[in-house]
Amino acid sequence: MSNLIIAVLTLSFAIFQYQAYGQEDDIVVSYKKEYVNPPDSSEVFVFVENQAEFPGGDSARLLFIQKNIVYPQIAKEKGDQGTVYLQFIVEKDGSLTNIVVLRGVSPEIDREAVRVVSAMPKWKPAKQRGKPVRVRFNTPIKFLLSEPKEDKVSFDNIKEYPIFPGGEAERMNFLRSNVIYPQEAKEKGEEGTVYVKFIVEKDGKVTNAEVVRGVSPSLDAEAIRVISSMPNWTPAKDENGNALRVYFNMPMKFILAKDDPPTKKDKKRKNKS
């Protein structure tokens, strides 16, 4: 009788195994849970006659994901985005089990994808020969950071154009004080006018500086550097006094001073003469 009681107790409870292994002071402990009677060990199908389905179909599944996804803050700060590919089993009763990440994006995004799939309601189970069966299902979940909407650049209704702090005289003085003639351009005897276009934002910041017509890589880069370092301007305004984003074109002239040391071009000219 005592042996029968022991046998019944053994079949009624899960068996827990603890394994420890390691070398010297490095000991790794793994925990493994085994059941005498697993919940369902029947075959898992990949191809079936009637595929498992989210309640309401694919459109409802996508809507569920969109409504329940919470973009991880850490992923936002890092700029992480991409597609997480998940695999899970739809059980005979429609519940989802064995959710795993086949290909992930980042730990935070992967965890969120698993969380949302785990929260799904029971599916309509797959069927084979008219009977519910377990089926393996793959699904991608895309995480995309939305880009901030930019105001359009205004071309019309500009009543007041942007002004550099202190006016034109101060702008010219800023350029003269901040331009550093590239040594490479000096040695090559490069000079000329770089035409630059940029945007003066609603708050007066200078952004999106680009060369419309350049002279050389070194002079063009110097022109962009100086313009990008400008202080905030007084922004453009419309007839109602509202600030506008506007383009502004500016030429920057680079001329080698006469007292600069002889350049390679000057030396060549001298040797020819």
N, C-alpha and C positions, 0 to 999 in steps of 0.2 A: 504493500500500500504506500509506504514512504517513497519508494522509487517512482510510483505513478504520480504522486504529488509533485515531486521534483521535476519530472518530465513536463507536466502541465505548466508549472511556473516558468520553465525554460522557454516553452513555446509562447507564453503570454507576454513576455517582456523582451525589449530589444537588448542585444548583446553589445557592449561597448568595449572597444579595444584601445589601448594606449600603447604607442610604440615610441621608444626613445632610441636615438642613435647619435653618434658623434665621435669626435676625436679630441683627446686631451680636454681642454676647458670648453670647447665649442660643442654644445649639446643642442640638438634640434629635436623638438617634441612634436609629433604629429598626432592628431586625434581622428580616429576613424569610427564612424557609427555604422553598425551592420544590423539589419533586421532579419529575423528568422523567416518572416513572411513579408517580403517586399510588397508595397502598395499595388504595383502592377509591373510585371516583368515580361508582358507579352510583346510581340514584335512591333517595332516602330517602322511604319511605312514611309516611303519617300514619294512614290507615285501611287495615287489612289483613283478610284472611279469618280468619287465625289469629294472634292477638296474641302478642308476645314474653312470656316468663314466667320469673320467678325460679325457680331449682330448688326444687321443693316448693310453689310457689304463693305467693299473697299473704301468708298467715299466716307462712310461712317467711321471707319478705322483711322483714316487720315485726319478727320475732324477731331476725333478723340485725342490723337497725338498732338495736334496743334493746340488744343485747349489745355492739355495737361502738362506740356513741356515747360519746365522752368529753367531758363538758360543759367548755368552756374556763374556766379559773380566772378570767381577766379578765372574761369575760361574767358569771360568778357574782357577782363583786365589784361589777360595775356594775348587776346586776339585769336584764341583757338576756335576753329570752325572746320566743318567737314562732315563726312557721312560715317555713321556707325553701322556696321553690318552685324545683325543679331541672328541667332538661331535658337529655337525653342521647340518643345514638343506640345502639341495640342492633344490632351488626353481624351479618353473615350467619353468623359463627362463634360468636355469642353474647357476644362481648366488648363492653364499654361504652366509647364514645369521645365526644368533643365535649361533655363535661360542663360546663354553664353554669348560673349562677344567674339565674333570671328575676326573682325578687323575694326580697331578702334581709332579714336582721334586723340584723346587725352584721358587721364584717370577720371577727372571731374565729369566730362561729357559722357564717357562710357557708363559711369554709374547712373547718371540721369536717364540715359536711354534704357538701361535695365530696369530702373525704378518705374518708368512709365509703362513698359510692357508688363511688368509684374502687377500693375494696378488695373490692367484691362479686365473687363467682365468676361464671363465664360463665353467661349465661341460655340458656334454650331459645329459639332465634331465631324471629322471626315468619315466617309463610309466606303466599305469594300464589300461587294456582294450583298448590299443592303444592311450590313451590320456596322456599328460604330467601331472605329479602329484608332489606334494611336498613330499620329503622323508628325513628321519633322517639318518645320516651317521656317523659312528665312525671310527676314524683312530688313530693309535699310531705313535708318532714321537720319534725316539731314539736319544739321545745325548750321545756320547761317546768321552772321551778325548783320543787322540792318545798318546801312550806311546813313549817316546824318544827312537830312535834306538840306541842300544849299539853295539860298535865294538866287534867283536869276540875276544875271548882270544886266543893268539897265542901260539902254541906249537912248531912250526917249524921255521926255518930261523932266529933263535935268535943268533945274533953274540955277543951282549953284554948283560949280565944279569943285573937286577936292583941292585943298590948299595945304602945302607943306607948312609946319609950324614956323611962323615968322615971315612967310611969304617967299617969293622967288629968290630974293637976295640971300636968305638963310639957306635955301635949298642948294644954291650954287656953292655957298661957303661950306656946307656939309660935305658935298662931293669933293671939293678941293682938299678938305681936311682929312678925309677918310680913304681916298683912293691911294693904293700902294701899287706903283707901276711894277708889274711882274718882271723879275730879273731876266727870265727867258725872253720876254718880249723886247727888253732893252738890248740884249745881246744880238737878237735877230733884226733889230732896227724896226720893229713893228709899231705902227701908229695908225690912228684913224678913228672913226666914230662908230660906236656900238649902239644900235637902236634896240631898246628894251621895252617890253610891254608888261604891265602888271595890273593887279586889281587892288583898288583901295576899298576895303570892306566898310560895312556900316559903322563899325567902331573905330575906323581910321587905320586899321592895320594894313600893311602892305603884304600881299600874298600872290602866289602863282606868277612870280617873275620869270620871264622867258625872253630869249634873244630873238628878235625879229630879223635883224641883219647884223652879222658880226664882222670881226676883223681877224681874230685868231683865237684858238682855244683858251690861251692864258688871259688875253684881254677880255674876252667874253665872260669868263668865269669871274674875273675881278669885278666887272660891271654888275653881275648878278649878286655877288657877295655884298657890295656896298649898298645896292638898292634894298636888298633883303634886310639890312641892318638899320634902315631908316626908322625914326620914331613915328608914332601914330600921327596921321594927317587929320585935318578937319575934313570929315566925309562930305561927299556930294549930297545935295538935297533936292527934293522935288518942289513943286509949287506950294504944297501944304506943309513944307518944312520937315518932311520925313527923310531919314537918311537912306541913301541908295548905295548899292554895290556898282562900281563903275570901273571900266578899263582906263588906264592912263599910259600914254606913250612918252618915252623920255630918251633923248639922245645923250650919250656920254662920250665926250671927245678925249682921246688919249694922244698927247703930243710930246715927243721927246724934247727935253730942254737942251738948249745949245751947249750948256756947260757940262752935260752928261759925258762920261768917258766914252771914247770911240767904240762904236759897235762893230761886230763882225762885218756888217755890210759896209760901214765906213772904211774899214781896213782893206776890204777887197777893192773898193773904188780907188783908194790911195795907191794900192799896188799896181792896178791897171794903168793909172796915170803915170 
